[in-house]
Amino acid sequence: MSRQVQGYLYLALAMLTVGSTVIASKLIASGLAPFSATALRFALACPILLLLMRATGTRLPKLAGHDRLILFVQAGAGSVGYTTLLISGLHLTSAADAGVIIGTLPVVSAVISILVLGERPGRALLLAVVLATAGVLSIAFTPEATGGSFAGNVLIFLAVICEGLFILLNKRLRTEIPPLAQSTLMTGIGFIVALIPAVFEMPLAHAVSPNAVAAVVYYALVPTVGGFLLWYAGAERVSGTEAALFTALAPVSAVMLAALILGEPVGLNQIAGIACVLAAVLGLGLAGRRAAMKTTAKG
């Protein structure tokens, strides 16, 4: 098996774990409060990542106050905000619908870059935005998506925006931080940020479900730690553009797992939504690949 094919396999498995976070979050939503579940997830994942840092000799570089602030906001938005909103949204909506909405992350991230960084959108991005929007609308405004389901879909989309802000803020870091060290920081800071509201939500929490606790353990060990290792093992074997294209597998795996594990029905609306989102992400990725090839040719 060639190095490139190995990379494709690792990336595909990484995106499978990303899709599985939707299923895990759905199970968590039925038996644990969102901040408590988030704090527990990071409490389990952080020590493992610290051990991996020590085993690999990864060190944390000296960080200025600017970068420390960025990391704190990143953890608040991308780690805690994303997870708690995802869990809260899945308390109200289906995992299949959530999978479609989460698939818009690459497009949402690009739009945030335009709005915040002032980047000029190309035709490919504008088309991707239209397709991704159509995909979300195909499941957000169906007759079934009324009341709680619609509110749940909104919360899922807010979670995607939080993750998009995380990606944007990463570009603002002045010091290059090794991926393993940054992941460890995100879990450590995320635990501290989530712990404070978790304490206040405890009196309001209902009975804890064993399935929810098992889902948190899975979330911490497989997508958080295992997904990280798989993604970077794959990313180092292929180009950045090729790696980005594999993010399109996340919504597909989420919808498939929702049907297989949770027994949720997958209707034409979800299929149409997936098709639109996949077309948007793949189109965006191919446009980036062409741009990279032109830059290489000029060089």
C-alpha positions in Angstrom: 0.0 0.0 0.0 1.5 3.3 -1.1 2.0 6.2 1.3 -0.7 8.2 -0.4 -3.3 5.4 -0.2 -2.4 5.0 3.5 -3.1 8.7 3.9 -6.5 8.4 2.2 -7.4 5.5 4.5 -6.4 7.4 7.7 -8.3 10.5 6.6 -11.4 8.4 5.8 -11.3 6.8 9.2 -10.8 10.2 10.9 -13.9 11.5 9.2 -15.8 8.4 10.2 -15.0 9.3 13.8 -16.1 12.9 13.2 -19.5 11.6 11.9 -19.8 9.4 14.9 -19.6 12.4 17.3 -23.1 13.3 16.1 -24.4 9.8 17.2 -22.5 10.1 20.5 -23.9 13.6 21.1 -27.4 12.3 20.5 -26.9 9.6 23.2 -25.3 12.1 25.5 -28.2 14.5 25.1 -30.6 11.9 26.5 -28.8 11.5 29.8 -26.3 14.2 30.6 -26.4 18.0 30.8 -24.2 19.6 28.0 -21.6 21.3 30.1 -21.2 18.4 32.4 -20.7 16.1 29.5 -18.2 18.5 27.8 -16.2 18.8 31.0 -16.1 15.0 31.4 -15.0 14.5 27.8 -12.1 16.9 28.2 -11.2 15.5 31.6 -10.8 12.0 30.0 -9.0 13.1 26.8 -6.5 15.6 28.3 -4.4 13.2 30.3 -4.0 10.9 27.3 -3.0 13.7 25.1 -0.5 14.8 27.7 1.0 11.3 27.8 1.2 11.4 24.0 3.1 14.7 24.1 5.6 13.2 26.6 6.0 10.0 24.6 6.7 11.9 21.3 8.8 14.7 22.9 6.3 17.4 21.8 6.9 20.7 23.6 4.8 23.7 24.0 6.5 26.8 22.6 6.6 30.1 24.6 3.5 32.0 23.9 2.9 35.8 24.1 -0.2 37.2 25.7 -1.9 37.7 22.3 -1.6 34.0 21.5 -2.7 32.9 25.0 -5.9 35.0 24.6 -6.5 33.5 21.1 -6.2 30.0 22.5 -8.6 30.8 25.4 -11.2 32.1 22.9 -10.6 29.2 20.6 -11.3 26.7 23.4 -14.4 28.6 24.4 -15.8 28.7 20.9 -14.5 25.6 19.2 -14.1 23.2 22.1 -16.8 24.1 24.6 -19.2 26.1 22.4 -19.3 23.6 19.6 -19.8 20.6 21.9 -22.4 22.1 24.2 -24.4 23.5 21.3 -24.2 20.2 19.4 -25.5 18.2 22.4 -28.2 20.8 23.1 -29.3 20.8 19.5 -29.4 17.0 19.3 -31.8 17.0 22.3 -34.3 18.6 19.9 -33.5 17.4 16.4 -32.4 14.2 14.7 -28.8 13.0 14.2 -29.4 12.7 10.4 -30.4 16.3 10.1 -27.5 17.4 12.3 -25.1 15.4 10.1 -26.2 17.4 7.0 -25.8 20.7 8.8 -22.4 19.9 10.2 -21.2 19.1 6.7 -21.4 22.8 5.8 -18.4 23.6 8.1 -15.9 24.1 5.2 -18.3 26.5 3.5 -19.2 28.3 6.7 -15.5 28.7 7.5 -14.8 30.2 4.1 -17.7 32.7 4.5 -16.5 33.7 8.0 -13.0 34.4 6.5 -14.7 36.7 3.9 -16.7 38.6 6.5 -13.9 39.0 9.1 -10.8 39.0 7.0 -12.2 40.8 4.0 -11.2 38.1 1.5 -12.8 38.4 -1.9 -15.1 35.5 -2.8 -14.6 33.7 -6.1 -17.3 32.1 -8.2 -16.6 28.6 -6.8 -17.1 29.9 -3.2 -20.3 31.7 -4.1 -21.7 28.5 -5.8 -20.6 26.5 -2.8 -22.5 28.8 -0.5 -25.6 28.5 -2.6 -25.4 24.7 -2.6 -24.7 24.4 1.1 -27.5 26.8 1.9 -29.9 24.7 -0.3 -28.7 21.6 1.6 -29.5 23.1 5.0 -32.8 24.5 3.8 -33.8 21.0 2.5 -33.9 19.7 6.1 -34.5 22.9 8.1 -37.8 23.9 6.7 -39.5 20.5 6.1 -42.9 19.8 7.7 -41.2 17.7 10.3 -38.7 20.4 11.3 -41.2 22.5 13.2 -41.0 23.7 16.8 -38.3 21.9 18.7 -36.7 20.3 15.6 -36.3 23.7 14.0 -34.8 25.1 17.2 -32.5 22.1 17.3 -31.3 22.7 13.7 -30.5 26.3 14.6 -28.4 25.2 17.6 -26.5 22.8 15.4 -25.8 25.5 12.9 -24.6 27.8 15.7 -22.3 25.0 16.7 -20.9 25.0 13.1 -20.3 28.7 13.3 -18.4 28.2 16.6 -16.2 25.7 14.9 -15.7 28.0 11.9 -14.6 30.8 14.4 -12.1 28.2 15.8 -10.6 27.7 12.4 -10.4 31.5 11.7 -8.8 32.2 15.1 -6.2 29.6 14.3 -5.0 31.8 11.5 -4.5 34.6 14.0 -1.9 32.8 16.1 1.5 34.4 15.8 3.4 31.4 17.1 3.3 28.0 15.3 2.1 25.4 17.8 2.5 21.6 17.1 -0.9 20.0 16.4 -0.6 17.6 19.3 0.3 20.4 21.7 -2.6 22.6 20.5 -5.1 19.7 20.8 -3.9 19.2 24.4 -4.3 22.9 25.2 -7.8 22.9 23.7 -8.9 20.0 25.9 -7.2 21.4 29.0 -8.6 24.9 28.6 -11.9 23.5 27.4 -12.2 21.5 30.6 -11.6 24.6 32.8 -14.1 26.7 30.7 -16.8 24.0 30.8 -16.3 23.1 34.5 -17.6 26.4 35.8 -21.1 26.3 34.1 -21.2 22.5 34.8 -21.1 23.1 38.5 -24.2 25.5 38.2 -26.1 23.1 36.0 -25.7 20.1 38.3 -28.8 21.0 40.5 -30.9 21.2 37.4 -29.6 17.9 35.9 -31.8 14.9 35.5 -30.9 11.3 36.3 -27.6 10.3 34.6 -27.9 7.7 31.9 -25.3 4.9 31.6 -25.5 5.1 27.9 -24.8 8.8 28.0 -21.7 8.3 30.2 -20.5 5.5 27.8 -21.0 7.9 24.9 -18.9 10.6 26.6 -16.1 8.0 27.2 -16.3 7.0 23.5 -16.3 10.7 22.4 -13.2 11.4 24.5 -11.2 8.4 23.5 -12.2 7.7 19.8 -13.1 11.0 18.0 -11.1 13.3 20.3 -7.8 11.3 20.7 -8.1 8.7 18.0 -9.6 11.1 15.4 -6.7 13.5 16.0 -4.1 10.8 15.5 -5.8 9.5 12.4 -6.3 12.9 10.8 -2.7 14.1 11.2 -1.3 10.7 10.2 -3.3 11.0 7.0 -2.7 14.7 6.5 1.1 14.3 6.5 0.9 11.8 3.7 -1.2 13.8 1.2 -1.6 17.4 0.1 -3.6 20.0 2.1 -6.2 20.2 -0.6 -6.7 16.4 -0.7 -7.0 16.3 3.0 -9.6 19.1 2.9 -11.7 17.1 0.4 -12.1 14.3 2.9 -14.1 16.5 5.2 -17.0 15.8 2.9 -17.2 12.3 4.3 -18.2 13.6 7.8 -21.9 14.3 7.0 -22.2 11.1 5.0 -20.9 9.0 7.9 -23.2 10.9 10.3 -26.3 10.2 8.3 -25.4 6.6 7.7 -24.6 5.9 11.3 -27.8 7.6 12.4 -29.7 5.1 10.3 -27.6 2.1 11.3 -27.1 2.7 15.1 -30.1 4.9 16.0 -32.5 3.5 13.5 -33.5 7.0 12.3 -35.2 7.2 9.0 -33.3 8.8 6.1 -35.7 10.4 3.7 -35.4 12.3 0.5 -34.8 15.6 2.3 -31.7 14.3 4.0 -30.4 12.7 0.8 -31.0 15.9 -1.1 -29.3 17.9 1.7 -26.3 15.5 1.7 -26.0 15.8 -2.1 -26.0 19.6 -2.0 -23.5 19.8 0.9 -21.2 17.2 -0.8 -21.3 19.1 -4.1 -20.5 22.4 -2.2 -17.5 20.9 -0.3 -16.1 19.0 -3.3 -16.5 22.0 -5.6 -14.7 24.2 -3.0 -11.9 21.7 -2.7 -11.4 21.2 -6.4 -11.3 25.0 -6.9 -8.6 25.2 -4.2 -6.7 22.4 -5.9 -6.8 24.2 -9.3 -5.6 27.4 -7.6 -2.7 25.6 -6.0 -1.7 24.0 -9.3 -1.7 27.4 -11.0 0.5 28.8 -8.2 2.9 25.9 -8.5 3.0 26.3 -12.3 3.8 30.0 -12.0 6.5 29.3 -9.4 
